[in-house]
Amino acid sequence: MKTVIVPVKWLSVAATLFLPVFFSCAALAAGPDKTPAPNAADRADIVTIDRQGAGFIKRTKAGVTFLHDMHTTKLGAEAADCAACHGRTARDFFDWKMKGTTGLNETALRDAYHDACLSCHKKRTSEGKGAGPSVRDNNCARCHADKLPFKSAAMQVRMPLPLHSLHNTSPRIPPLAGQEKNCSNCHHTVVDKDSGALLLEKGKEQPCFTCHLQKKKENTPPAREAAHQTCLTCHVRLNMEGKAAGPSNCSTCHAVPLSRERKYSDGPRLERGQPDLAFIFAKSAQGEPLPGRMMAPALFNHASHEGVNNQCSACHHQRVDSCGKCHTINGEARADFITLYRTGHTDDPRAVVRLVREHADNALWSKGRTCTGCHRVTAMKTMDCAGCHRSATAVKTSPDNCLVCHVPFRPDAGTREGAGRLAAMPDENRSTLAMEAYRMRKTRETTQDFADIPEEVRISVLSAEYKPVLFQHRRLVKGLLQKAQESPLARAFHQGDLRMCASCHHNSTPSLSPPSCGSCHPRENPPAAARRTTLKAAYHQRCMSCHDSMQVKTPANTDCAGCHALRRPPEAERPNLEPASPAALVISGPGPAGAS
């Protein structure tokens, strides 16, 4: 019997980063040649192998899904060093491919995978151990399945700074010869021409993805391959030596959002010569002159931002360098013509609102990755702030907010000449000037004379059916101001006494006596030409959306009487439900015997 087997090429990999794979999708069963149905739960160890692509023979079967953790768990000690399926590279890293498959043409590659996988299944079956399908099953669909009862739950792996610090300070990862720290065990910037060793230039460490891209570039392996070679080689080596080490399976890394477990403030600061305070200022592109007048440089508190981000790539998305190094005032091709202004400002605040509502977990990795975008995302994801900031009408920016970052610390701060002098300064002098500018920045506590704020506001738009709502206005304002004082971000941008009022009084000039809601919102449905939200809808939208965003449980949005009690009808209109007096009862019909 001839078995036709389809050659393979990677078409999609379920996990963003995954361990080197084999060409088999069958689960190793509890008994010989008995493959159980895959777990219906979503998995993080799915590797999809398909044969699509130029040069591969015509497709006759579905692709193969290989469950890596299921195989390594079943193999146990046999797979501890991964050598059962994987070889080593010239630098003694794990080889990304299955051993014996490098440089093969499509037919030889097909045969090599099947020889390795099926011979392993046959061997384990003869030993009475659990194994996947064999040739004698004559059932290709057990591996080449069109439909599967699970899908990938793998998450992209990032290196949060607390986890980085754990590696950086670990006694089990000693520095390489001639190095003070163990940074060069993972980071390298140059390759020694004589020995081929990977070397690190001190102070020039970069994230992996600065050089290791999604696809291989010249002799630089892709990020997926480089990460697994470096991390797994070290983890497996330490495990084989009987030392504690990181995971060597898929699900521990890819099924847990490691980057969200702890904040950077939980660990020591990662030192790379970064300043505590820095200026973000404009530089010209390709020697073009800067405008004569522009905004003053943005004063950036680098140290405080480190305490609320898990990784440098939250801002330094390509390489660790100053923003103006790539993003100039005019834009350059190497930065996709993204100007310095666009790196700091989100032009469409409502897009950030939609982003958080639809993709709350990943908001900071798309449109939120600007200064103002990150601030808005943070405010909308913080329960105490979400009531105001999740409303699309509450995202307006005051001109005063610009001065929180763009500090006019001296007369020429916003001029071409001033920017030139700032760029020519030594780093130490620029840091000293930034500290002086920080002291000059306009900061003060948000205060309010609560005697000027009404204690209660009577809302009677539904008074025909319900009693008026007595809105505890002063208590609400006090609560919001107190929460704002607890947040450094809120303290910086809520500096006006009446800034909090704009959340509800969103289209009026800040004032202690703003116009009533009814001055803009009509009681009845307006003509289409002057379409505005009615007063009843405006109240409910504002109050209920705030309760939802801030997770206010009581009163519930469906509990009408929780805010405005039902109005009992007047006495004269109430139906008479009292029983009639017994003396008034009249019984008709014949009476008892003897009655007259």
Sequence and secondary structure as in RCSB ss.txt:
>XXXX:A:sequence
MKTVIVPVKWLSVAATLFLPVFFSCAALAAGPDKTPAPNAADRADIVTIDRQGAGFIKRTKAGVTFLHDMHTTKL
GAEAADCAACHGRTARDFFDWKMKGTTGLNETALRDAYHDACLSCHKKRTSEGKGAGPSVRDNNCARCHADKLPF
KSAAMQVRMPLPLHSLHNTSPRIPPLAGQEKNCSNCHHTVVDKDSGALLLEKGKEQPCFTCHLQKKKENTPPARE
AAHQTCLTCHVRLNMEGKAAGPSNCSTCHAVPLSRERKYSDGPRLERGQPDLAFIFAKSAQGEPLPGRMMAPALF
NHASHEGVNNQCSACHHQRVDSCGKCHTINGEARADFITLYRTGHTDDPRAVVRLVREHADNALWSKGRTCTGCH
RVTAMKTMDCAGCHRSATAVKTSPDNCLVCHVPFRPDAGTREGAGRLAAMPDENRSTLAMEAYRMRKTRETTQDF
ADIPEEVRISVLSAEYKPVLFQHRRLVKGLLQKAQESPLARAFHQGDLRMCASCHHNSTPSLSPPSCGSCHPREN
PPAAARRTTLKAAYHQRCMSCHDSMQVKTPANTDCAGCHALRRPPEAERPNLEPASPAALVISGPGPAGAS
>XXXX:A:secstr
        B    SSSS     S      SSTT      SS BS EEEEB  STT     S  EEEEHHHHHHHH
GGGGTTSTTTEEE TTS EEEEETT TT  HHHHHHHHHHHHHHHHHHHHHTT      GGG  GGGTS S  S 
 B        HHHHHHHHT TTS   TT SSGGGGT  SEE TTT  EE  TT    HHHH  SS BTTB  HHH
HHHHHHHHHHHHHHHTT      SHHHHHSS GGGTS GGGS    SS  SEEEE    STT    SB    EEE
EHHHHHTT SSGGGT SSSSS HHHH  SS  GGGTT  HHHHH  S HHHHHHHHHH GGGGGGTTT SHHHHH
HHHHHHSHHHHHHHTSGGG    HHHHHHHB   STTTTBHHHHHHHHHS HHHHHHHHHHHHHHS        G
GGS S EEE TTTTTB  EEE HHHHHHHHHHHHHT HHHHHH  STTGGGGGTSTTS   SS   GGGTS SS 
  GGG    HHHHHHHHHHHHHHHTT  SS TT GGGTS B    GGGS   S   GGG    S   TT  
